[in-house]
């Protein structure tokens, strides 16, 4: 697999997870002294998604803006 494919798959996975979990948030809870909060988990997912989107854009390489020149 190429880096572009891996990044695209990771973006799809995180997007699917956010889409599945957002309508039904889970309660906050503590396990062995570690507190797990829904807001922190969602924040982590959205931060990772933003980072992956930026990486995907950088992997696309440089781009050129096309302009039209009108000659007279």
Rosetta silent file (secondary structure, phi, psi, omega in degrees, C-alpha in Angstrom):
SEQUENCE: XXXXXXXXXXXXXXXXXXXXXXXXXXXXXXXXXXXXXXXXXXXXXXXXXXXXXXXXXXXXXXXXXXXXXXXX
SCORE:     score description
SCORE:     0.000 S_00000001
   1 L     0.000  144.635  178.907    0.000    0.000    0.000 S_00000001
   2 L   -88.182  166.093  179.356    1.149    3.495   -0.727 S_00000001
   3 H   -61.523  -39.069  179.956    1.234    6.326    1.764 S_00000001
   4 H   -62.494  -41.015  179.189   -1.662    8.036   -0.004 S_00000001
   5 H   -66.818  -42.128  179.350   -3.806    4.915    0.307 S_00000001
   6 H   -62.791  -43.585  179.661   -2.913    4.462    3.975 S_00000001
   7 H   -64.881  -43.752  179.775   -3.767    8.085    4.775 S_00000001
   8 H   -62.251  -39.111  178.952   -7.053    7.894    2.859 S_00000001
   9 H   -67.506  -41.187  178.337   -8.002    4.709    4.730 S_00000001
  10 H   -63.737  -40.733  177.562   -7.146    6.271    8.100 S_00000001
  11 H   -62.571  -44.027  179.305   -9.245    9.344    7.245 S_00000001
  12 H   -63.637  -41.905  179.996  -12.168    7.126    6.268 S_00000001
  13 H   -63.715  -46.655 -179.551  -11.863    5.068    9.461 S_00000001
  14 H   -66.556  -41.091  178.402  -11.748    8.088   11.760 S_00000001
  15 H   -61.626  -42.215  178.047  -14.592    9.792    9.888 S_00000001
  16 H   -63.562  -41.725  179.331  -16.720    6.656   10.193 S_00000001
  17 H   -62.817  -44.714  178.590  -15.966    6.394   13.908 S_00000001
  18 H   -62.695  -42.888 -179.008  -16.935   10.026   14.513 S_00000001
  19 H   -64.666  -38.081 -179.628  -20.099    9.576   12.465 S_00000001
  20 H   -73.497  -38.143 -172.783  -21.103    6.427   14.375 S_00000001
  21 H   -88.091  -25.578 -174.645  -20.347    7.731   17.861 S_00000001
  22 H   -62.334  -43.244 -179.300  -21.552   11.327   17.679 S_00000001
  23 L   -67.128  -22.022 -176.989  -25.319   10.644   17.733 S_00000001
  24 L  -130.377   75.534 -178.546  -24.967    8.383   20.794 S_00000001
  25 L   -65.544  146.311 -179.998  -22.327    9.765   23.165 S_00000001
  26 L   -93.292  156.196  178.907  -21.180    7.461   25.926 S_00000001
  27 L   -73.432  159.289  174.492  -21.006    8.489   29.580 S_00000001
  28 L   -75.730  147.644  178.910  -17.764    9.424   31.290 S_00000001
  29 E  -154.025  167.109 -179.039  -16.315    6.726   33.519 S_00000001
  30 E  -121.952  132.548  178.021  -13.273    5.761   35.569 S_00000001
  31 E  -128.947  120.982  178.734  -11.313    2.518   35.218 S_00000001
  32 L    50.381   41.317  177.716   -8.451    1.698   37.590 S_00000001
  33 L    82.517   -1.216  177.676   -8.073    5.367   38.499 S_00000001
  34 E  -103.144  122.375  179.710   -8.052    6.570   34.880 S_00000001
  35 E   -89.070  129.747  177.654  -10.958    8.805   33.906 S_00000001
  36 E  -112.146  123.062 -178.797  -12.232    8.456   30.355 S_00000001
  37 L  -117.761  142.681 -179.469  -14.328   11.310   29.004 S_00000001
  38 H   -62.112  -43.741 -177.205  -16.366   11.419   25.836 S_00000001
  39 H   -61.845  -40.866  179.140  -15.356   14.993   25.036 S_00000001
  40 H   -65.845  -40.467  179.472  -11.640   14.165   25.226 S_00000001
  41 H   -63.856  -45.792  179.331  -12.063   11.133   22.964 S_00000001
  42 H   -64.432  -38.918  177.250  -14.006   13.135   20.378 S_00000001
  43 H   -62.988  -41.870  177.589  -11.427   15.929   20.570 S_00000001
  44 H   -61.978  -44.612  179.671   -8.628   13.414   19.985 S_00000001
  45 H   -62.965  -44.902 -178.329  -10.408   11.966   16.957 S_00000001
  46 H   -68.283  -34.711  177.092  -11.088   15.361   15.392 S_00000001
  47 H   -65.941  -44.009  177.994   -7.493   16.493   16.006 S_00000001
  48 H   -63.744  -39.649  179.373   -6.145   13.342   14.353 S_00000001
  49 H   -62.181  -44.520  178.834   -8.554   13.801   11.457 S_00000001
  50 H   -61.962  -41.012  179.035   -7.375   17.371   10.894 S_00000001
  51 H   -65.080  -42.801  179.826   -3.737   16.248   10.969 S_00000001
  52 H   -65.946  -37.705  177.543   -4.387   13.437    8.498 S_00000001
  53 H   -63.920  -38.800  178.229   -6.224   15.770    6.137 S_00000001
  54 H   -66.533  -42.729  177.942   -3.258   18.143    6.185 S_00000001
  55 H   -62.289  -41.643  178.939   -0.846   15.266    5.505 S_00000001
  56 H   -60.089  -41.587  178.963   -3.056   14.084    2.654 S_00000001
  57 H   -65.507  -40.434  179.039   -2.935   17.554    1.136 S_00000001
  58 H   -67.029  -34.737  179.054    0.864   17.689    1.478 S_00000001
  59 H   -68.948  -21.027  179.232    1.224   14.270   -0.164 S_00000001
  60 L   -68.180  -12.931  177.385   -0.684   15.595   -3.150 S_00000001
  61 L    85.260  177.328  179.621    2.395   17.575   -4.040 S_00000001
  62 L   -68.911  151.421  178.740    2.741   21.130   -5.187 S_00000001
  63 L  -127.356  160.441  179.124   -0.012   22.582   -7.227 S_00000001
  64 L  -120.540  139.909  176.258   -0.220   25.389   -9.690 S_00000001
  65 L   -87.427  123.349  179.492   -2.959   27.930   -9.975 S_00000001
  66 L   -86.765  132.628  176.608   -4.163   28.193  -13.518 S_00000001
  67 L  -125.359  152.421  177.360   -4.989   31.653  -14.747 S_00000001
  68 L   -99.826  134.022  179.132   -6.398   32.760  -18.000 S_00000001
  69 L  -111.685  127.881  179.978   -4.579   35.348  -19.968 S_00000001
  70 L  -102.397  120.581  178.369   -6.522   37.344  -22.468 S_00000001
  71 L   -96.816  150.319 -178.842   -4.544   38.655  -25.377 S_00000001
  72 L  -111.324    0.000    0.000   -5.704   41.603  -27.410 S_00000001
